[in-house]
Amino acid sequence: MSPEQFKPDQFKNDLKRVLSLIRTGQRYLEDGKVVELSALETKIADLCEQARTMAPDQRDEIAPLLAALTDELGQFETKMQQEYSDIQRQLRGISSTTQATNAYAQAARTK
């Protein structure tokens, strides 16, 4: 996209859609659902490419919007890391329980 083709309203609408996808992903995480990140990644890459092709004054106009996107992504990343840590703790607990159960079963068989 050349700078002459820049459409601020379209860019803002695209950005709002991406922010909505991020918020939906955050809700999915909170509900324990799977979050598909490939579509989000593609849309963010498209926005970044559009921003790279803009004239400096156009970039100045959208800078606050991109800052908001960065903030939302940071929050999303934090929530994903917390969820990952929670899952790891749960899996360790399951593993410990399984080990204990197997040990008790083995002890019972040897008596």
GROMACS elastic network, one bead per residue, 0.5 to 0.9 nm:
[ bonds ]
;  ai    aj funct       b0    kb
    1     4     6  0.80352   500
    1     5     6  0.60708   500
    1     6     6  0.71494   500
    1    49     6  0.85304   500
    1    50     6  0.65687   500
    1    53     6  0.62385   500
    1    54     6  0.80058   500
    2     5     6  0.53630   500
    2     6     6  0.69312   500
    2    50     6  0.87423   500
    2    53     6  0.60661   500
    2    54     6  0.69118   500
    2    55     6  0.85809   500
    3     6     6  0.53296   500
    3    53     6  0.62091   500
    3    55     6  0.54769   500
    3    58     6  0.80221   500
    4     7     6  0.85319   500
    4    54     6  0.83644   500
    4    55     6  0.85653   500
    5    54     6  0.88524   500
    6    10     6  0.83984   500
    6    11     6  0.79414   500
    6    50     6  0.80927   500
    6    53     6  0.86453   500
    6    54     6  0.68327   500
    6    55     6  0.87871   500
    6    58     6  0.79245   500
    7    10     6  0.53815   500
    7    11     6  0.62298   500
    7    12     6  0.86439   500
    8    11     6  0.50707   500
    8    12     6  0.60456   500
    8    13     6  0.85404   500
    8    58     6  0.81221   500
    8    61     6  0.83711   500
    8    62     6  0.79113   500
    9    12     6  0.50744   500
    9    13     6  0.61196   500
    9    14     6  0.85795   500
   10    13     6  0.50312   500
   10    14     6  0.61037   500
   10    15     6  0.84874   500
   11    14     6  0.50734   500
   11    15     6  0.60671   500
   11    16     6  0.85628   500
   11    47     6  0.75085   500
   11    50     6  0.81139   500
   11    51     6  0.89100   500
   11    62     6  0.85131   500
   12    16     6  0.60911   500
   12    17     6  0.86460   500
   12    62     6  0.80696   500
   12    65     6  0.77315   500
   13    16     6  0.50411   500
   13    17     6  0.63147   500
   13    18     6  0.87450   500
   14    17     6  0.51501   500
   14    18     6  0.63931   500
   14    19     6  0.87541   500
   14    43     6  0.82269   500
   14    47     6  0.75927   500
   15    18     6  0.50437   500
   15    19     6  0.61791   500
   15    20     6  0.85279   500
   15    43     6  0.86834   500
   15    44     6  0.82973   500
   15    47     6  0.72277   500
   15    65     6  0.76474   500
   15    66     6  0.82408   500
   15    69     6  0.77692   500
   16    19     6  0.50267   500
   16    20     6  0.61031   500
   16    21     6  0.86298   500
   17    21     6  0.62405   500
   17    22     6  0.87179   500
   17    43     6  0.89470   500
   18    22     6  0.62762   500
   18    23     6  0.86821   500
   18    40     6  0.67814   500
   18    43     6  0.67189   500
   18    44     6  0.70433   500
   18    69     6  0.82255   500
   19    22     6  0.50567   500
   19    23     6  0.62522   500
   19    24     6  0.85746   500
   19    68     6  0.86483   500
   19    69     6  0.66585   500
   19    72     6  0.72175   500
   19    73     6  0.86501   500
   20    23     6  0.51029   500
   20    24     6  0.60845   500
   20    25     6  0.85096   500
   21    24     6  0.50189   500
   21    25     6  0.60909   500
   21    26     6  0.86193   500
   21    39     6  0.89594   500
   21    40     6  0.68000   500
   22    26     6  0.62546   500
   22    27     6  0.87560   500
   22    40     6  0.74913   500
   22    72     6  0.71325   500
   22    73     6  0.71713   500
   22    76     6  0.69814   500
   23    27     6  0.63166   500
   23    28     6  0.86123   500
   23    72     6  0.80108   500
   23    76     6  0.79836   500
   24    27     6  0.50814   500
   24    28     6  0.61742   500
   24    29     6  0.86468   500
   24    35     6  0.87979   500
   25    29     6  0.62089   500
   25    30     6  0.86606   500
   25    33     6  0.88301   500
   25    34     6  0.85012   500
   25    35     6  0.57034   500
   25    36     6  0.78611   500
   25    37     6  0.83285   500
   25    76     6  0.78296   500
   26    29     6  0.50921   500
   26    30     6  0.62936   500
   26    31     6  0.86875   500
   26    35     6  0.83618   500
   26    75     6  0.87386   500
   26    76     6  0.61768   500
   26    79     6  0.72511   500
   26    80     6  0.81903   500
   27    30     6  0.50252   500
   27    31     6  0.61928   500
   27    32     6  0.86168   500
   27    33     6  0.85075   500
   28    31     6  0.50262   500
   28    32     6  0.61400   500
   28    34     6  0.66757   500
   28    35     6  0.63628   500
   29    32     6  0.50284   500
   29    33     6  0.56414   500
   29    34     6  0.69508   500
   29    35     6  0.68505   500
   29    79     6  0.75879   500
   29    80     6  0.72284   500
   29    83     6  0.73081   500
   30    33     6  0.75864   500
   30    79     6  0.84625   500
   30    83     6  0.84273   500
   32    83     6  0.86179   500
   36    39     6  0.70504   500
   36    40     6  0.77610   500
   37    40     6  0.51833   500
   37    41     6  0.60279   500
   37    42     6  0.86704   500
   38    41     6  0.50303   500
   38    42     6  0.62206   500
   38    43     6  0.86878   500
   39    42     6  0.51539   500
   39    43     6  0.62304   500
   39    44     6  0.86278   500
   40    43     6  0.51943   500
   40    44     6  0.61406   500
   40    45     6  0.85401   500
   41    44     6  0.52197   500
   41    45     6  0.61293   500
   41    46     6  0.86578   500
   42    45     6  0.50964   500
   42    46     6  0.62362   500
   42    47     6  0.87495   500
   43    46     6  0.50581   500
   43    47     6  0.63138   500
   43    48     6  0.86917   500
   44    47     6  0.50646   500
   44    48     6  0.61722   500
   44    49     6  0.85745   500
   45    48     6  0.50828   500
   45    49     6  0.61404   500
   45    50     6  0.86265   500
   46    49     6  0.50946   500
   46    50     6  0.62244   500
   46    51     6  0.86472   500
   47    50     6  0.50738   500
   47    51     6  0.61894   500
   47    52     6  0.86706   500
   48    52     6  0.61677   500
   48    53     6  0.87948   500
   48    66     6  0.88510   500
   49    52     6  0.51003   500
   49    53     6  0.65023   500
   49    54     6  0.89908   500
   50    53     6  0.53777   500
   50    54     6  0.66244   500
   51    54     6  0.53547   500
   51    55     6  0.85963   500
   51    58     6  0.83707   500
   51    59     6  0.64415   500
   51    62     6  0.81589   500
   51    66     6  0.89819   500
   52    55     6  0.83320   500
   52    59     6  0.81732   500
   53    59     6  0.89964   500
   54    57     6  0.80174   500
   54    58     6  0.58019   500
   54    59     6  0.60132   500
   55    58     6  0.52274   500
   55    59     6  0.63008   500
   55    60     6  0.87862   500
   56    59     6  0.50298   500
   56    60     6  0.62656   500
   56    61     6  0.87770   500
   57    60     6  0.50522   500
   57    61     6  0.64736   500
   58    61     6  0.50883   500
   58    62     6  0.66305   500
   58    63     6  0.86786   500
   59    62     6  0.52632   500
   59    63     6  0.58498   500
   60    63     6  0.51750   500
   60    64     6  0.80054   500
   61    64     6  0.73753   500
   61    65     6  0.83476   500
   62    65     6  0.51963   500
   62    66     6  0.63400   500
   62    67     6  0.86844   500
   63    66     6  0.51360   500
   63    67     6  0.61413   500
   63    68     6  0.86852   500
   64    68     6  0.62636   500
   64    69     6  0.86774   500
   65    68     6  0.50809   500
   65    69     6  0.63319   500
   65    70     6  0.87212   500
   66    70     6  0.61682   500
   66    71     6  0.86111   500
   67    70     6  0.50126   500
   67    71     6  0.62401   500
   67    72     6  0.86865   500
   68    71     6  0.50653   500
   68    72     6  0.62034   500
   68    73     6  0.85829   500
   69    72     6  0.51438   500
   69    73     6  0.61225   500
   69    74     6  0.85361   500
   70    73     6  0.51368   500
   70    74     6  0.61243   500
   70    75     6  0.87238   500
   71    74     6  0.50456   500
   71    75     6  0.63229   500
   71    76     6  0.86180   500
   72    75     6  0.51618   500
   72    76     6  0.61214   500
   72    77     6  0.85570   500
   73    77     6  0.60126   500
   73    78     6  0.85547   500
   74    77     6  0.50912   500
   74    78     6  0.62491   500
   74    79     6  0.87363   500
   75    78     6  0.50945   500
   75    79     6  0.63001   500
   75    80     6  0.86386   500
   76    79     6  0.51500   500
   76    80     6  0.61535   500
   76    81     6  0.86267   500
   77    80     6  0.50366   500
   77    81     6  0.61439   500
   77    82     6  0.86055   500
   78    81     6  0.51415   500
   78    82     6  0.62291   500
   78    83     6  0.86437   500
   79    82     6  0.50541   500
   79    83     6  0.61415   500
   79    84     6  0.85648   500
   80    83     6  0.50491   500
   80    84     6  0.61073   500
   80    85     6  0.85993   500
   81    84     6  0.50145   500
   81    85     6  0.61628   500
   81    86     6  0.86004   500
   82    85     6  0.50932   500
   82    86     6  0.61865   500
   82    87     6  0.86544   500
   83    86     6  0.50405   500
   83    87     6  0.62035   500
   83    88     6  0.86321   500
   84    87     6  0.51118   500
   84    88     6  0.62025   500
   84    89     6  0.87102   500
   85    88     6  0.50599   500
   85    89     6  0.62611   500
   85    90     6  0.86697   500
   86    89     6  0.51570   500
   86    90     6  0.62504   500
   86    91     6  0.86551   500
   87    90     6  0.50540   500
   87    91     6  0.61224   500
   87    92     6  0.85970   500
   88    91     6  0.50992   500
   88    92     6  0.61764   500
   88    93     6  0.86066   500
   89    92     6  0.51254   500
   89    93     6  0.62219   500
   89    94     6  0.86921   500
   90    93     6  0.50364   500
   90    94     6  0.62273   500
   90    95     6  0.85844   500
   91    95     6  0.60487   500
   91    96     6  0.85321   500
   92    96     6  0.60888   500
   92    97     6  0.85242   500
   93    96     6  0.51075   500
   93    97     6  0.61233   500
   93    98     6  0.85185   500
   94    97     6  0.50683   500
   94    98     6  0.60496   500
   94    99     6  0.85453   500
   95    98     6  0.50550   500
   95    99     6  0.61173   500
   95   100     6  0.85993   500
   96    99     6  0.50721   500
   96   100     6  0.61557   500
   96   101     6  0.85454   500
   97   100     6  0.51221   500
   97   101     6  0.60777   500
   97   102     6  0.85377   500
   98   101     6  0.50553   500
   98   102     6  0.60598   500
   98   103     6  0.84969   500
   99   102     6  0.51321   500
   99   103     6  0.60955   500
   99   104     6  0.86473   500
  100   103     6  0.50440   500
  100   104     6  0.61900   500
  100   105     6  0.85426   500
  101   104     6  0.51853   500
  101   105     6  0.61058   500
  101   106     6  0.85536   500
  102   106     6  0.60305   500
  102   107     6  0.85095   500
  103   106     6  0.50877   500
  103   107     6  0.61213   500
  103   108     6  0.85693   500
  104   107     6  0.50372   500
  104   108     6  0.60999   500
  104   109     6  0.86440   500
  105   108     6  0.50634   500
  105   109     6  0.62401   500
  105   110     6  0.87742   500
  106   109     6  0.51515   500
  106   110     6  0.63571   500
  106   111     6  0.89643   500
  107   110     6  0.52886   500
  107   111     6  0.65881   500
  108   111     6  0.55274   500
